Structure formats: C-alpha cells, structure tokens
C-alpha cells in the first residue's frame, strides 16, 4: 500500500510544480496589465526551466547525506515562498523574477527529483511505467492550472491574487503529500564503477544528444511560453486561448507515451527525427495557414504532441548507447540541454516580438531549430545503420 501511496503523492506533487507550463496565461496578464514586455515575461518562465534541471544535479549529490524526504518539504516551502514574494510585487519585474523564476524554480528542481526518484524506487520492476506516470504529472500540470487561473481571474481577481492563491494552495498540497512518500533503499547488484563524466561528455553521441534535446526543447519552450499571446494576434477567442494551453499539456503527455511506443518499433534515433520534424511542421503551420479557433486548437495539440517526444526519446537513446545502469548518471547531463533551451527559447521569442511587434519571426526561428535537430538524428540514423560496429564512429 505504501508503494501506491508514494506514486500517487509523487504524481500530485508533479502536477503542482508542473503548473509552470501554463505560464503563457500569466505572461499575457503581466503584459496587458503590468507593462511587462514580452521578453521580460518570458525570461521568468525561461529561468524556471533553466534552474530546475541544474538544481536536480545538486539535489542528487545531496541525497547521499540527507533523507530525501526533506527535499519534498524544501520543495513545498520554496515553491510557496516564491509565489508569495511575487504576489506582493505590485507588478514589478524583479520580485516576480526572483520569486517565481529563481526561488520557485529551485523548489521545482527539489520536487521533480524527489517525486521521480521516490516513485521509481517504489516499483523498481516497473521503471518505465512509473517514470512515465511521474513525467505525465509534470506535463499535465498546465491542464489544471489553466482551468484554475481562468476561474480565479474571471471572478474579479488579478494576477497578484492568483500568485497568492497558488502559493497557499499548491504549497500546502506539496507539503501534505510529501508525508505520503516513502523511501526504499535499493541494493546494487553490480559493483562495476560507473563511467567518468569526462568520458561520456567528450563522446560524439553525447554531443548529438545534448544538441538535439536543446534544439527540440528550444522550439517547444518558445511556443509554450507564448502560446496564448500568439493566439491573441489572430483574434482567437479567450476561451479557445485557455483551452489551447490545456490541450497542449494533454498532447504533451500523450506524446511522451506515443513517441515512446513508436521508438520500440523504429528505434530512438529515427523516431527523434520524426518527432522533431513533426514538431517543426506543426509550429510553422501557425503562420502558413489562416489561424482560426479550430486550427489554433488543432495546432496546439500537434505541437504539444511533438514536444512531448523530447522527454522520452533522448532518455531512451541515452540508455541504449550508455546502458540502462548508467542512465541516472548520464541523462541529467543530457537534460541540461533543456535548461539552456528554457532560458534562451522563450527569451528569444519575446525579444523578437518586442522588436518586430509580431510573433511570426519567433515562430520561424522555433520551426528552424526543431528541423535542425531532426536532421542531426536523420544523419545519425543513416550513419549508424551503415556502421554499427563502433559507437565512437557515430
């Protein structure tokens, strides 16, 4: 019973910290009512995406000295404190940036590591399924947040009230459900020393994985951070704008499962090519076709589905190349590519909007980055198919 409680509690924690994926709704309010520029709104979102993967590396090192359960409490406290600080900002950039971007971003890193590792340790015989469930919680966070934000804002509250409610409710949820997470110690059956960081970081395949996940998530983060703003350019109704954010999150979750299933048949490299190409074509369609409410919702689903592949396929390819037993060591360094994408993608999109007054150039940039990532792995797939004798040649 404790194992199931651990997975459920971890999933709920992921729902809370994954609410950052609904940032485009907050960004739109900050731009309309608090004189934020697009780039200022996106640098807050990008900072969260940058900080939480970096935090996870340090949390992993700290876990050898401290009870991991403390990390759940730290996550709830920092998440709540960050949003509380933002709620008293009166719309000033720096308190919001430090509160949501930095403090809550660090709290997100603590919560993500704690929830993911606790779940997997509870069901070591079901690592893939449990990892998918935990990751789905993070991806689905925007669905609940988009609906909650609409209720709060439509009842006469402003975005500062929204920050305060999130601080209280979500912070308490994380703290309460941390008590239902139980730790299970795993004994290693393999005494072989893990590879040195310098060994795998210097390999050609690691560089391709790092660059590929950077390019793919750069495109996705740019769009998700501004999805509501992009739709606003084309007079999409507000209900459709909110629904688009929720559908993106659902498709993001579905994409993690769908692309993972396809990779079992086609291999991770070819599937990465297909996922990033699909994402690129979906993004560029935002300006190729006249955008209506229906098409906006359809493209939100398509982009979210393509984006979800980034969080499954690169992990699978890392495990395939470096071995499953080394995934926990190697993948966090690959995942840092998303940190750089999180800080540069949304900011680039906001800056291009500030300069041009349109998101068209940002959309073109996102689509181009995604297709470049797809080409890297198309070439990788062709080369690996021609010569499977040595990983060093890939």
One Martini backbone bead per residue (centre of mass of N, CA, C, O) as a GRO file, in nm:
protein
  394
    1UNK     BB    1   0.057   0.062  -0.020
    2UNK     BB    2   0.298   0.261   0.000
    3UNK     BB    3   0.371   0.254  -0.300
    4UNK     BB    4   0.108   0.385  -0.407
    5UNK     BB    5   0.123   0.643  -0.240
    6UNK     BB    6   0.388   0.744  -0.361
    7UNK     BB    7   0.289   0.777  -0.653
    8UNK     BB    8   0.050   0.964  -0.599
    9UNK     BB    9   0.204   1.190  -0.448
   10UNK     BB   10   0.407   1.246  -0.675
   11UNK     BB   11   0.203   1.322  -0.893
   12UNK     BB   12   0.082   1.568  -0.742
   13UNK     BB   13   0.345   1.725  -0.722
   14UNK     BB   14   0.386   1.745  -1.029
   15UNK     BB   15   0.132   1.910  -1.086
   16UNK     BB   16   0.226   2.161  -0.934
   17UNK     BB   17   0.514   2.217  -1.068
   18UNK     BB   18   0.388   2.194  -1.373
   19UNK     BB   19   0.232   2.476  -1.392
   20UNK     BB   20   0.442   2.641  -1.565
   21UNK     BB   21   0.314   2.554  -1.850
   22UNK     BB   22   0.091   2.805  -1.798
   23UNK     BB   23   0.246   3.086  -1.842
   24UNK     BB   24   0.101   3.234  -2.082
   25UNK     BB   25  -0.128   3.342  -1.904
   26UNK     BB   26   0.046   3.520  -1.721
   27UNK     BB   27   0.194   3.682  -1.937
   28UNK     BB   28  -0.055   3.821  -2.054
   29UNK     BB   29  -0.126   3.978  -1.792
   30UNK     BB   30   0.145   4.131  -1.757
   31UNK     BB   31   0.128   4.285  -2.029
   32UNK     BB   32  -0.160   4.420  -2.000
   33UNK     BB   33  -0.135   4.528  -1.665
   34UNK     BB   34   0.218   4.559  -1.609
   35UNK     BB   35   0.422   4.640  -1.844
   36UNK     BB   36   0.529   4.403  -1.981
   37UNK     BB   37   0.737   4.251  -2.165
   38UNK     BB   38   0.785   3.974  -2.344
   39UNK     BB   39   1.075   3.917  -2.245
   40UNK     BB   40   1.016   3.940  -1.941
   41UNK     BB   41   0.806   3.711  -1.924
   42UNK     BB   42   1.007   3.484  -2.044
   43UNK     BB   43   1.245   3.494  -1.836
   44UNK     BB   44   1.091   3.361  -1.610
   45UNK     BB   45   1.028   3.093  -1.743
   46UNK     BB   46   1.322   3.025  -1.832
   47UNK     BB   47   1.444   3.011  -1.546
   48UNK     BB   48   1.296   2.764  -1.449
   49UNK     BB   49   1.398   2.572  -1.678
   50UNK     BB   50   1.699   2.613  -1.593
   51UNK     BB   51   1.708   2.553  -1.278
   52UNK     BB   52   1.582   2.265  -1.227
   53UNK     BB   53   1.801   2.081  -1.361
   54UNK     BB   54   2.041   2.188  -1.198
   55UNK     BB   55   1.931   2.120  -0.917
   56UNK     BB   56   1.920   1.807  -0.952
   57UNK     BB   57   2.223   1.753  -0.933
   58UNK     BB   58   2.257   1.857  -0.637
   59UNK     BB   59   2.044   1.677  -0.507
   60UNK     BB   60   2.181   1.408  -0.575
   61UNK     BB   61   2.431   1.468  -0.394
   62UNK     BB   62   2.268   1.522  -0.123
   63UNK     BB   63   2.129   1.233  -0.091
   64UNK     BB   64   2.383   1.101   0.062
   65UNK     BB   65   2.325   1.292   0.343
   66UNK     BB   66   2.006   1.300   0.308
   67UNK     BB   67   1.682   1.289   0.348
   68UNK     BB   68   1.472   1.298   0.080
   69UNK     BB   69   1.215   1.408   0.226
   70UNK     BB   70   1.319   1.699   0.267
   71UNK     BB   71   1.282   1.785  -0.035
   72UNK     BB   72   0.976   1.813  -0.025
   73UNK     BB   73   0.965   2.041   0.182
   74UNK     BB   74   1.144   2.238   0.030
   75UNK     BB   75   0.966   2.262  -0.216
   76UNK     BB   76   0.712   2.381  -0.077
   77UNK     BB   77   0.848   2.629   0.049
   78UNK     BB   78   0.971   2.758  -0.208
   79UNK     BB   79   0.719   2.772  -0.381
   80UNK     BB   80   0.555   2.949  -0.186
   81UNK     BB   81   0.760   3.184  -0.146
   82UNK     BB   82   0.779   3.273  -0.442
   83UNK     BB   83   0.473   3.345  -0.485
   84UNK     BB   84   0.450   3.542  -0.251
   85UNK     BB   85   0.649   3.749  -0.351
   86UNK     BB   86   0.497   3.807  -0.620
   87UNK     BB   87   0.221   3.906  -0.481
   88UNK     BB   88   0.397   4.178  -0.366
   89UNK     BB   89   0.500   4.340  -0.638
   90UNK     BB   90   0.296   4.517  -0.813
   91UNK     BB   91   0.438   4.430  -1.103
   92UNK     BB   92   0.728   4.389  -1.055
   93UNK     BB   93   0.984   4.224  -1.191
   94UNK     BB   94   1.192   4.121  -0.969
   95UNK     BB   95   1.003   3.972  -0.769
   96UNK     BB   96   0.901   3.775  -0.985
   97UNK     BB   97   1.169   3.660  -1.076
   98UNK     BB   98   1.270   3.561  -0.798
   99UNK     BB   99   1.022   3.405  -0.708
  100UNK     BB  100   0.950   3.227  -0.963
  101UNK     BB  101   1.223   3.178  -1.113
  102UNK     BB  102   1.410   3.103  -0.861
  103UNK     BB  103   1.271   2.988  -0.605
  104UNK     BB  104   1.056   2.806  -0.749
  105UNK     BB  105   1.265   2.670  -0.933
  106UNK     BB  106   1.414   2.521  -0.708
  107UNK     BB  107   1.163   2.377  -0.598
  108UNK     BB  108   1.118   2.215  -0.858
  109UNK     BB  109   1.381   2.049  -0.846
  110UNK     BB  110   1.323   1.907  -0.579
  111UNK     BB  111   1.046   1.782  -0.662
  112UNK     BB  112   1.131   1.622  -0.911
  113UNK     BB  113   1.343   1.438  -0.785
  114UNK     BB  114   1.172   1.323  -0.554
  115UNK     BB  115   0.936   1.204  -0.723
  116UNK     BB  116   1.088   1.027  -0.926
  117UNK     BB  117   1.271   0.850  -0.736
  118UNK     BB  118   1.051   0.743  -0.545
  119UNK     BB  119   0.883   0.594  -0.755
  120UNK     BB  120   1.098   0.402  -0.876
  121UNK     BB  121   1.176   0.267  -0.598
  122UNK     BB  122   0.891   0.136  -0.554
  123UNK     BB  123   0.916   0.021  -0.881
  124UNK     BB  124   1.177  -0.137  -1.015
  125UNK     BB  125   1.004  -0.330  -1.222
  126UNK     BB  126   0.862  -0.029  -1.335
  127UNK     BB  127   1.026   0.212  -1.456
  128UNK     BB  128   0.884   0.310  -1.714
  129UNK     BB  129   0.596   0.352  -1.606
  130UNK     BB  130   0.664   0.537  -1.360
  131UNK     BB  131   0.808   0.757  -1.516
  132UNK     BB  132   0.563   0.828  -1.692
  133UNK     BB  133   0.375   0.915  -1.465
  134UNK     BB  134   0.547   1.141  -1.348
  135UNK     BB  135   0.582   1.304  -1.614
  136UNK     BB  136   0.278   1.346  -1.658
  137UNK     BB  137   0.229   1.530  -1.419
  138UNK     BB  138   0.399   1.765  -1.524
  139UNK     BB  139   0.247   1.794  -1.800
  140UNK     BB  140  -0.054   1.830  -1.659
  141UNK     BB  141  -0.039   2.095  -1.491
  142UNK     BB  142  -0.162   2.298  -1.706
  143UNK     BB  143  -0.454   2.206  -1.703
  144UNK     BB  144  -0.527   2.298  -1.415
  145UNK     BB  145  -0.411   2.588  -1.424
  146UNK     BB  146  -0.587   2.699  -1.655
  147UNK     BB  147  -0.857   2.661  -1.504
  148UNK     BB  148  -0.792   2.808  -1.240
  149UNK     BB  149  -0.719   3.084  -1.364
  150UNK     BB  150  -0.994   3.139  -1.492
  151UNK     BB  151  -1.154   3.145  -1.229
  152UNK     BB  152  -0.996   3.364  -1.080
  153UNK     BB  153  -1.002   3.595  -1.304
  154UNK     BB  154  -1.327   3.589  -1.354
  155UNK     BB  155  -1.371   3.690  -1.030
  156UNK     BB  156  -1.186   3.971  -1.008
  157UNK     BB  157  -0.903   3.887  -1.015
  158UNK     BB  158  -0.566   3.908  -1.007
  159UNK     BB  159  -0.241   3.803  -1.047
  160UNK     BB  160  -0.170   3.843  -0.745
  161UNK     BB  161  -0.390   3.661  -0.636
  162UNK     BB  162  -0.298   3.413  -0.785
  163UNK     BB  163  -0.022   3.383  -0.650
  164UNK     BB  164  -0.134   3.352  -0.359
  165UNK     BB  165  -0.303   3.097  -0.404
  166UNK     BB  166  -0.074   2.917  -0.505
  167UNK     BB  167   0.103   2.936  -0.254
  168UNK     BB  168  -0.099   2.804  -0.059
  169UNK     BB  169  -0.216   2.552  -0.203
  170UNK     BB  170   0.037   2.420  -0.338
  171UNK     BB  171   0.221   2.420  -0.092
  172UNK     BB  172   0.041   2.239   0.086
  173UNK     BB  173   0.023   1.994  -0.096
  174UNK     BB  174   0.323   1.924  -0.097
  175UNK     BB  175   0.356   1.894   0.212
  176UNK     BB  176   0.140   1.678   0.260
  177UNK     BB  177   0.232   1.456   0.037
  178UNK     BB  178   0.514   1.399   0.151
  179UNK     BB  179   0.404   1.206   0.385
  180UNK     BB  180   0.331   0.974   0.142
  181UNK     BB  181   0.640   0.935   0.106
  182UNK     BB  182   0.846   0.654   0.046
  183UNK     BB  183   1.151   0.493   0.119
  184UNK     BB  184   1.376   0.290  -0.093
  185UNK     BB  185   1.628   0.076  -0.072
  186UNK     BB  186   1.894   0.005  -0.303
  187UNK     BB  187   2.069  -0.271  -0.407
  188UNK     BB  188   2.360  -0.335  -0.555
  189UNK     BB  189   2.459  -0.582  -0.815
  190UNK     BB  190   2.683  -0.373  -0.924
  191UNK     BB  191   3.042  -0.297  -0.892
  192UNK     BB  192   3.074  -0.132  -1.126
  193UNK     BB  193   3.213   0.136  -1.242
  194UNK     BB  194   3.132   0.424  -1.345
  195UNK     BB  195   3.154   0.649  -1.567
  196UNK     BB  196   3.309   0.917  -1.652
  197UNK     BB  197   3.220   1.225  -1.735
  198UNK     BB  198   3.449   1.283  -1.945
  199UNK     BB  199   3.381   1.042  -2.129
  200UNK     BB  200   3.077   1.104  -2.225
  201UNK     BB  201   3.102   1.413  -2.291
  202UNK     BB  202   3.326   1.360  -2.531
  203UNK     BB  203   3.129   1.225  -2.699
  204UNK     BB  204   2.950   1.237  -2.988
  205UNK     BB  205   2.670   1.137  -2.888
  206UNK     BB  206   2.636   1.338  -2.660
  207UNK     BB  207   2.640   1.595  -2.835
  208UNK     BB  208   2.384   1.516  -2.994
  209UNK     BB  209   2.192   1.494  -2.757
  210UNK     BB  210   2.229   1.778  -2.646
  211UNK     BB  211   2.158   1.932  -2.908
  212UNK     BB  212   1.884   1.802  -2.967
  213UNK     BB  213   1.734   1.884  -2.700
  214UNK     BB  214   1.779   2.182  -2.736
  215UNK     BB  215   1.633   2.228  -3.009
  216UNK     BB  216   1.358   2.099  -2.935
  217UNK     BB  217   1.299   2.270  -2.667
  218UNK     BB  218   1.331   2.549  -2.775
  219UNK     BB  219   1.080   2.540  -2.952
  220UNK     BB  220   0.871   2.458  -2.734
  221UNK     BB  221   0.922   2.686  -2.522
  222UNK     BB  222   0.861   2.924  -2.702
  223UNK     BB  223   0.562   2.849  -2.747
  224UNK     BB  224   0.446   2.788  -2.459
  225UNK     BB  225   0.522   3.077  -2.338
  226UNK     BB  226   0.323   3.214  -2.601
  227UNK     BB  227   0.052   3.089  -2.694
  228UNK     BB  228  -0.161   3.304  -2.612
  229UNK     BB  229  -0.029   3.541  -2.762
  230UNK     BB  230  -0.037   3.428  -3.045
  231UNK     BB  231  -0.349   3.398  -3.059
  232UNK     BB  232  -0.411   3.707  -3.012
  233UNK     BB  233  -0.321   3.803  -3.305
  234UNK     BB  234  -0.598   3.631  -3.427
  235UNK     BB  235  -0.865   3.657  -3.256
  236UNK     BB  236  -0.884   3.458  -3.043
  237UNK     BB  237  -1.061   3.330  -2.820
  238UNK     BB  238  -1.030   3.299  -2.484
  239UNK     BB  239  -1.129   3.008  -2.455
  240UNK     BB  240  -0.929   2.895  -2.669
  241UNK     BB  241  -0.669   2.985  -2.534
  242UNK     BB  242  -0.705   2.816  -2.278
  243UNK     BB  243  -0.754   2.541  -2.418
  244UNK     BB  244  -0.482   2.526  -2.566
  245UNK     BB  245  -0.307   2.486  -2.314
  246UNK     BB  246  -0.444   2.223  -2.222
  247UNK     BB  247  -0.399   2.058  -2.487
  248UNK     BB  248  -0.096   2.072  -2.486
  249UNK     BB  249  -0.060   1.909  -2.223
  250UNK     BB  250  -0.201   1.651  -2.315
  251UNK     BB  251  -0.018   1.607  -2.566
  252UNK     BB  252   0.244   1.590  -2.412
  253UNK     BB  253   0.166   1.331  -2.268
  254UNK     BB  254   0.098   1.160  -2.523
  255UNK     BB  255   0.378   1.187  -2.660
  256UNK     BB  256   0.541   1.022  -2.453
  257UNK     BB  257   0.393   0.760  -2.531
  258UNK     BB  258   0.388   0.751  -2.844
  259UNK     BB  259   0.695   0.781  -2.911
  260UNK     BB  260   0.785   0.547  -2.734
  261UNK     BB  261   0.635   0.330  -2.896
  262UNK     BB  262   0.767   0.383  -3.174
  263UNK     BB  263   1.067   0.328  -3.078
  264UNK     BB  264   1.026   0.015  -3.054
  265UNK     BB  265   1.022  -0.007  -3.382
  266UNK     BB  266   1.241   0.236  -3.496
  267UNK     BB  267   1.389   0.374  -3.292
  268UNK     BB  268   1.519   0.657  -3.155
  269UNK     BB  269   1.655   0.815  -3.388
  270UNK     BB  270   1.420   0.812  -3.596
  271UNK     BB  271   1.207   0.927  -3.395
  272UNK     BB  272   1.338   1.197  -3.349
  273UNK     BB  273   1.314   1.294  -3.636
  274UNK     BB  274   1.001   1.275  -3.650
  275UNK     BB  275   0.930   1.455  -3.404
  276UNK     BB  276   1.082   1.720  -3.493
  277UNK     BB  277   0.943   1.746  -3.766
  278UNK     BB  278   0.656   1.760  -3.660
  279UNK     BB  279   0.702   2.010  -3.485
  280UNK     BB  280   0.794   2.203  -3.710
  281UNK     BB  281   0.537   2.188  -3.891
  282UNK     BB  282   0.339   2.281  -3.670
  283UNK     BB  283   0.462   2.559  -3.615
  284UNK     BB  284   0.461   2.685  -3.909
  285UNK     BB  285   0.142   2.666  -3.936
  286UNK     BB  286   0.073   2.932  -3.778
  287UNK     BB  287   0.159   3.106  -4.063
  288UNK     BB  288   0.056   2.949  -4.320
  289UNK     BB  289  -0.224   2.950  -4.189
  290UNK     BB  290  -0.527   3.050  -4.120
  291UNK     BB  291  -0.622   3.147  -3.799
  292UNK     BB  292  -0.834   2.962  -3.605
  293UNK     BB  293  -0.976   2.818  -3.349
  294UNK     BB  294  -0.949   2.528  -3.450
  295UNK     BB  295  -0.654   2.541  -3.554
  296UNK     BB  296  -0.528   2.626  -3.289
  297UNK     BB  297  -0.603   2.364  -3.137
  298UNK     BB  298  -0.470   2.161  -3.327
  299UNK     BB  299  -0.178   2.282  -3.310
  300UNK     BB  300  -0.148   2.251  -3.006
  301UNK     BB  301  -0.154   1.945  -3.018
  302UNK     BB  302   0.079   1.892  -3.215
  303UNK     BB  303   0.303   2.040  -3.061
  304UNK     BB  304   0.272   1.884  -2.794
  305UNK     BB  305   0.330   1.604  -2.913
  306UNK     BB  306   0.617   1.665  -3.017
  307UNK     BB  307   0.738   1.772  -2.747
  308UNK     BB  308   0.710   1.508  -2.572
  309UNK     BB  309   0.944   1.342  -2.709
  310UNK     BB  310   1.193   1.474  -2.568
  311UNK     BB  311   1.131   1.317  -2.272
  312UNK     BB  312   1.200   1.016  -2.401
  313UNK     BB  313   1.406   0.971  -2.642
  314UNK     BB  314   1.676   1.070  -2.507
  315UNK     BB  315   1.667   0.866  -2.279
  316UNK     BB  316   1.665   0.610  -2.451
  317UNK     BB  317   1.930   0.665  -2.608
  318UNK     BB  318   2.110   0.679  -2.360
  319UNK     BB  319   2.056   0.386  -2.269
  320UNK     BB  320   2.145   0.246  -2.534
  321UNK     BB  321   2.444   0.355  -2.535
  322UNK     BB  322   2.524   0.354  -2.199
  323UNK     BB  323   2.310   0.220  -2.039
  324UNK     BB  324   2.086   0.171  -1.792
  325UNK     BB  325   2.281   0.192  -1.537
  326UNK     BB  326   2.379   0.501  -1.654
  327UNK     BB  327   2.135   0.696  -1.676
  328UNK     BB  328   2.151   0.859  -1.401
  329UNK     BB  329   2.426   0.991  -1.492
  330UNK     BB  330   2.386   1.094  -1.794
  331UNK     BB  331   2.103   1.239  -1.837
  332UNK     BB  332   2.135   1.502  -1.669
  333UNK     BB  333   2.339   1.620  -1.881
  334UNK     BB  334   2.150   1.617  -2.120
  335UNK     BB  335   1.916   1.785  -1.973
  336UNK     BB  336   2.065   2.060  -1.975
  337UNK     BB  337   1.966   2.143  -2.256
  338UNK     BB  338   1.688   2.244  -2.143
  339UNK     BB  339   1.797   2.478  -1.979
  340UNK     BB  340   1.903   2.647  -2.217
  341UNK     BB  341   1.632   2.647  -2.368
  342UNK     BB  342   1.460   2.786  -2.143
  343UNK     BB  343   1.625   3.064  -2.155
  344UNK     BB  344   1.637   3.115  -2.481
  345UNK     BB  345   1.365   3.064  -2.616
  346UNK     BB  346   1.159   3.261  -2.477
  347UNK     BB  347   1.339   3.513  -2.504
  348UNK     BB  348   1.360   3.518  -2.813
  349UNK     BB  349   1.059   3.546  -2.864
  350UNK     BB  350   1.015   3.811  -2.703
  351UNK     BB  351   1.227   3.984  -2.852
  352UNK     BB  352   1.109   3.959  -3.140
  353UNK     BB  353   0.841   4.092  -3.060
  354UNK     BB  354   0.951   4.366  -2.959
  355UNK     BB  355   1.082   4.441  -3.236
  356UNK     BB  356   0.828   4.357  -3.449
  357UNK     BB  357   0.523   4.293  -3.325
  358UNK     BB  358   0.573   3.978  -3.382
  359UNK     BB  359   0.566   3.607  -3.394
  360UNK     BB  360   0.677   3.509  -3.670
  361UNK     BB  361   0.987   3.496  -3.620
  362UNK     BB  362   0.971   3.301  -3.383
  363UNK     BB  363   0.840   3.068  -3.538
  364UNK     BB  364   1.066   3.031  -3.742
  365UNK     BB  365   1.286   2.969  -3.538
  366UNK     BB  366   1.157   2.721  -3.406
  367UNK     BB  367   1.131   2.549  -3.662
  368UNK     BB  368   1.434   2.549  -3.735
  369UNK     BB  369   1.546   2.416  -3.481
  370UNK     BB  370   1.385   2.150  -3.508
  371UNK     BB  371   1.492   2.063  -3.792
  372UNK     BB  372   1.789   2.046  -3.710
  373UNK     BB  373   1.752   1.819  -3.505
  374UNK     BB  374   1.638   1.612  -3.708
  375UNK     BB  375   1.891   1.599  -3.898
  376UNK     BB  376   2.095   1.489  -3.700
  377UNK     BB  377   1.926   1.208  -3.667
  378UNK     BB  378   1.925   1.124  -3.959
  379UNK     BB  379   2.229   1.103  -3.993
  380UNK     BB  380   2.274   0.913  -3.755
  381UNK     BB  381   2.098   0.681  -3.867
  382UNK     BB  382   2.252   0.633  -4.130
  383UNK     BB  383   2.529   0.575  -4.002
  384UNK     BB  384   2.441   0.347  -3.802
  385UNK     BB  385   2.334   0.158  -4.029
  386UNK     BB  386   2.622   0.133  -4.177
  387UNK     BB  387   2.769   0.140  -3.868
  388UNK     BB  388   2.770  -0.089  -3.574
  389UNK     BB  389   3.071  -0.138  -3.456
  390UNK     BB  390   3.093   0.180  -3.346
  391UNK     BB  391   3.023   0.445  -3.142
  392UNK     BB  392   3.260   0.642  -3.223
  393UNK     BB  393   3.136   0.678  -3.529
  394UNK     BB  394   2.858   0.841  -3.448
   0.00000   0.00000   0.00000
